[in-house]
């Protein structure tokens, strides 16, 4: 194969921007040309609330279909959109070094300085629950659409603010509109937030090796632990679960939380272990959290 490799990507500006960065880096490292193939996913076109759809996978399945059918050679996703249950037909060939993992507020002022009852746009139960822990008076308004559409609701005055991933805003070149970055002590990010996943068909051993040049082992270990928590809690991206892992040498430090949707209760735990035990670390932490009532808080959100 000597022609350009076909990379599947969602069509949004955010997706094509981040996919373009991955393509450029891959070409730089291997000399192989890459052609972007835009794919419209169910999550891009549906007007339904993502929490009603189960959340996980709605932005992924159409890209995976193209991959399995051989219409694209590999695909790039936001890692937090990927289901945590593996698909044996597909392999994650690379997880590049993660960008900013944190959440950001786009608004005219910091969260503490917004007026009483301020309207904040987010459709994420994880963000809603943690916002209510910080400011119980806030009115959280479910919103859909791409990053530019959401920011527009603030500039038009329809909302006082919106919460988006800091990494996404950076990729769009919209950092100047960030009023506040939430540190993990205030708002734990979604498992895998800020990271990308490069997927191929598991039988494409040639591409698995070729795309492996993009992989960052430190990021892979961290997000593996985070996603193991989510998987063990049997929760999708529509659940109020946050997790974040940091790496120090061969040591991995993991913090996770499940927060009641009203922000009144939370189960938050931390643990530490070795990089090689990332999956077990996440599973064990989830088991401790379930022992302290985390499953009940997820169940309340599901109903």
N, C-alpha and C positions, 0 to 999 in steps of 0.2 A: 504494500500500500504506500503510494508516494504522494497522492493528492492531499488536500487539507483534511484534517480530522473534523468531524461535525460535532459541535458542542451544543447540546440542548439547553435552553434557558427559558424561564418565564419572560414574557414580553415587556413587563414594566420597566421603567427607567432604572429603578433600583436594581432589579435583577440583571438587566443587560449591562449595567455599569459594573457590577461586581463580577459578572461572568467575563466581561471584557478584560478586567484586571487579571483574572486567573488565566485566560487565554494568552495574554501578553507575557505573563511570567513563564508559562509552559513553553511558548515559542522561544523565549530568551534562553531557557535551560536546555532545550532539546533540538532547536532548529526546525521543528515541525510546525507548519502553518495550521491555523485553526479557523474554522468558519462557524459563526454563531447561527443557530437555528431557533427562531422564536416559536414557543409553544404556549397556547392559551390553556390554562388549567381551570378546573371547576371552581376553585377558590377565587379565581380572578373575575369570573362572570356572575356567580350567584349573588343574589342580594340578601340571602339568609344570614342570620347571625352565626358566626363560626362556632359559638358554644352549642348551638342547636345541631350542628353538623358533626359534632364530635371533634372538630378542630383538626386533629392530626391527619395529615395525608392529603388534604383537599388541594394543596398547592403542588403536590408531588406526583400523584398517580398518573396524570397525563404524560409527564416527562418520562416516567418509568415505562409506560406503554411504548413510547417511541424508542426507548432504549432496547427493550425486549424484542420489539419488531425489527430492530436493526436500522431504523430511520435516522438515528443519531448514534455516534460512537461512544460518547460519554455525556454526562449531564452535571450541572452545578446547581446546588440547592443551598438555601439558608439552612444550616444544620438544625436549627430549632423547629423547622417545619417537618423534619423526617420522623416517621413513626419509629418507636424504639424497638419494635419487634422486627427482627431481621427478615428479609425476603431472600430465600436461598438462590434465587435467579440473579441477584444483584449484589455487588460488593462495593464497599467504600474504598476506592483506590487511594484517595488522599484526603486529608484534612489539613489545609494550609494553616499557617500561623494565624492565630485569632486576632481580630481587631478589637476595639473597645467593647467590653462585655456589658457595659452599664446601660441603664435607662436614662432618658433625658426628657426634660420638660421644655416644650416650646411655648412660651407665654410672654406677656409683657412684664412679668415680675417673678421672683422666686415663689415657691409654693406657699411659704409662710406669709408672704405679703399680698397674696390674692384676696379679694373681698370674701366675706362670709357667704357660703352657699355657691361659691364659684363653680362654673360648669367646666369639667375637664373631660376631654374626649379620649376614650379608649374602650376597645371591645374585649380587652384581656382580663379575665377574672383574676389572674395573678396580680396585675397592676392595680385593678380596682380595689382588691382586698388590702394591698399594702398602702395605697393612697389613703384609704379610710382609716388605717392605723395611724397615719401621720396627721390627717385632717378629717375627722368624722363628719364635718359639716358639708364636705364637698358633694356636688351632684355629678356623678360619673355618667357620661352620655356615650352609649355604644356608637362607634363610627366604623365605617369601612372605607375602602378606597386606598389608592397609593399614597406615598408620603407627601407628595405635592398637594394632593386633594385635602389631606388632613391638616396640613399647615395652613392651607387657605381658609379653613374654618376659624382659625385664630385671627388671621389678618383681616378677615371680613367682620370680625366682632361676634360671630355666631357662638363661639366658645371662648372662654378665658384662657384655655390652654389645651394642649394635647401631649400625651406621653408616647414617645417613640424610642426605638433603639438608637443609642448614640452612634453606633457603627454605621447604621443606615443613613443617618443624617450626614455623617462625614463623607460617605460614598457619594451622596447627592451634592456635596459642597454647600450644605446648609448649616454648618456649625455656628455661624454668626447669629442664628435665630434661637440658639439654645439659651434659656434663662437659667437653667440649673441642671447639673448632672447629679443623679442619685448614686451615692456610694452604696456598697452592698449592705452596710449596716442599716440603711434606710429602706432599700428596695432590692431584694435579691433578684437577679436576672433569671430569665428562662434558661433551662439547661441547654447548653450549646450556643447561647446567644453571642453574636459577634463572630461566630465561626461559620465556615462554608464546608460543604461536603461535595467531593467529586465522585460520582458513581459511574460504574461500568457494569456490563453484564459479567457475571462471575466466570463465564467460560472464555472471556477474552483475556487470556493470560498475557498476551503480547502487550495489551494496553494497561493491564494492572501494573506491570513492571515499569512501563514508560511513564505513566502518570504518577508513579510513586515518588518521583523527584519533587513533587509539590508537597509531600507530606511533612508535617511538623510533629515529631513524636511527643513533644511536651504538650502541645495543644490536644493531640489525640488522647493522651492519658487523662488530661483534665476533663474533657467533654465526655469521655467514656464513663468516668465516675459520676458525673452529673446526670447523664442519661440513664445510668443504672438505677439511680434513685427513682427517676420518673417511671421506669419500667417496673420496678419492684412495687411501687405504689399503685401500679395498674392505672396510671393517669395519663391523659393526653395533654396536648398543649392548651386545651380549653380548661384545664384544672388550675386552681390557685396554688401552684407549686413553683418555688424558686430554688435554684441550686447553683453553686459556684465553687470551683476548685482552683487552687493555686499550686504551683510546683516550685519547690526549693531543693535543687539538686536531685536526689532520688526520692525525696519526701513529697507526698501529696496531701494537701489540707483541703478538706471538703466541708462546706456548710450548706444545709438545705432547710427549707421551711415550707409548711403548709399553713395557709392563713384562711380563717373563716371569711366568707365573702363580705360580711359586715365589718371586718377589721377588728372585731372584739376579742377574738381568740387566735392563738397561733401555736404551732408546734415547731420549734426551731432547734436544730441540733448540729453539732460539729464533730468531726473526727479527723484522724490523720493515719496515714499508712504509707506504703511504698508504691511507686509508679506501677510496678508489675502487678499489683493487686487492685488496680483501679475499679474493676467490675465488682469484686467482692466488697470493697470499701463502700461503694454506693448501695449495694444490696443490704449490707449489714446496717448501714445508717437508716435506710428506709424501714427496716424491721424494727429498729429502736423507736422510730417515729410512729409507726403503726401501734406499737405498744403503749404509746402516750396519747393515742386518740386521733392520729393524723387521718386514718381511713374514714372516720366519722365526719371530719371537716370536708373531705373530698366528696363524700356521699351527699352531704347537705347541698353542695354546689350542683351535683348531678340532678337533683330534684328541684 
